[in-house]
Amino acid sequence: MEDLTSRKSRSKLAVRPAIYWKTLKPGELALGCLKLKAGEPCVWIMRTYVGKDTGKASPYVKENLGIADDYPSIEGLSFVEAQTKAFEKHALREKQKKAGVQTGPLTVADLAGDYLAYLKAAGQKTGDAKRRIDTHILPAFGKTKVEDLKTHAITKWHHRMAATAAQLRPSKDGKQQYKAAPDTDDDEAMRPRRATANRTLTVLKAILNRAFKQGRVAEDTEWRRVAPFKGVDAARPGYLSVPEAQRLINAADPDFRLVIQAALHTGARYGELCRLKVADFEHECIVVRKSKTTKTARDVELSDEAVAFFAQLCVGRRKDATLLLRSDGEPWGPSHQARRMAEACKRAGIEPLGIHALRHSYASLSIMANVPVLSVARNLGHADTRMCEKFYGHLTKKYQRGVIRAGAPTFGIVQESNVVPLKETA
């Protein structure tokens, strides 16, 4: 049995997925050391014997106690501190057991509920996470004890989700509707479903990782081994050329035309545009006070044409009035744009697209007009250029090439050569 009592002895332990154990109370309690990566501190694990007649796959319950003090710069637990903590937890469990308090292992459903409560308390949106939890995670793993989760089961669920048809809104009689199942032999057809499966896997891992960091779960190896699909995050977004954008503006209903123009002038999301007030047009820019990803306000800088457009919208109106209104004087809502966009695209003779494509069009046209990528990213509400590079990498490379060719130093030196390139023959 390996010595776990000192930093020096633990530094000699080989990296491995199995835990090194030291018995503290024969037949009842053991203290373990998990060393998964060289150069990183070990993790202390306590193991308690609960019996073979509990219906569990293992007669033991494991619990994460925290990291070890393997390096002077790390505030971890020494062997003595970990041992004391294990004894204290074990004594508390025994006391609870005698008092009839339930101390059973956690299920994925238990942790999912805690995770949603954490997001809500932190002021983060819970809608997408809750939908993925209710639709995909709980039906598959809700009743599963966390310690019983296995890599192969999570991987099988992840791959099955990617091959399953996407859900649509239920019919009027409540029956669940589905899109056509994707062709599993067509990588591009499978890309959106694989991307969706990856996002749901991310939610599951976030639930479990939070519990692991809190010390509520002993190990994270089983789900850490599950790899997401590669290269499926996003396709290159479609965008309108300037002539196509002009046709779309002219083809739209008069009141919805203003929404399209506002989107093309700012790159703002539809929801952000719907919340704008007259007072949000100030100092020749648009102030987006609440966005999808943050509650921090951002300034959207405008072109001269955009300044004139918004100034005209604001003439003679109260500061607290909603900037963009429907023809009946009511504000735009989430479901008011899809049909109007489809009709405008049809009349304009362009491929059907959603209103979010106008945000992509703004970004694409700006980058191709040599607007610095960081400026575009900031107008869109991104902290840095990573999202722009992810979606518009092909355009940013073209922009970079143009900038270098236009501005890099030249020295008037041309290498002379007698070599004449051969002409290609048909």
Number of C-alpha atoms within 10 A of each C-alpha: 7 12 14 20 13 14 18 11 12 19 18 11 17 12 15 12 12 12 18 20 19 20 14 16 11 9 11 14 20 20 26 25 24 23 22 17 12 12 11 14 22 26 23 28 26 27 22 20 15 16 14 11 9 10 8 15 11 14 13 16 18 20 22 24 26 19 22 24 19 23 13 8 7 12 11 19 19 18 19 11 14 22 21 12 16 24 18 12 15 17 12 12 16 14 12 13 12 9 9 9 11 9 10 10 17 16 17 22 21 16 19 24 13 15 22 19 13 14 13 12 10 9 10 14 15 14 10 11 20 17 12 18 23 14 13 19 20 16 11 15 19 18 13 16 17 24 22 13 17 14 16 13 14 19 17 11 17 22 16 12 19 22 16 18 15 16 12 10 10 11 9 7 6 8 9 11 13 13 10 10 14 19 12 13 8 9 12 14 13 18 21 18 21 26 19 18 23 22 17 22 24 14 19 24 16 14 22 23 18 16 22 18 16 13 17 19 22 24 24 18 14 16 20 12 13 18 12 17 15 10 10 17 16 11 13 12 13 14 19 20 13 12 9 16 21 13 17 24 21 14 18 22 16 12 13 21 18 19 23 22 19 20 23 23 22 23 27 24 20 20 14 16 22 18 18 20 20 20 16 20 21 13 10 18 18 25 19 23 16 15 18 10 10 14 12 10 12 19 19 21 19 17 12 9 10 19 19 12 16 22 14 10 15 19 9 7 12 12 13 11 13 21 22 23 17 15 11 7 9 10 14 19 13 9 8 12 16 12 11 17 22 18 16 22 22 16 14 19 13 15 10 13 17 14 19 16 18 26 22 24 22 23 26 24 17 16 22 15 10 15 14 14 23 16 17 23 19 16 21 23 22 17 11 14 14 14 13 21 15 14 19 19 14 11 19 20 12 13 19 15 11 14 12 10 11 10 8 8 8 8 5 6 6 6 5 6 6 5 6 6 6 6 6 5 4 3
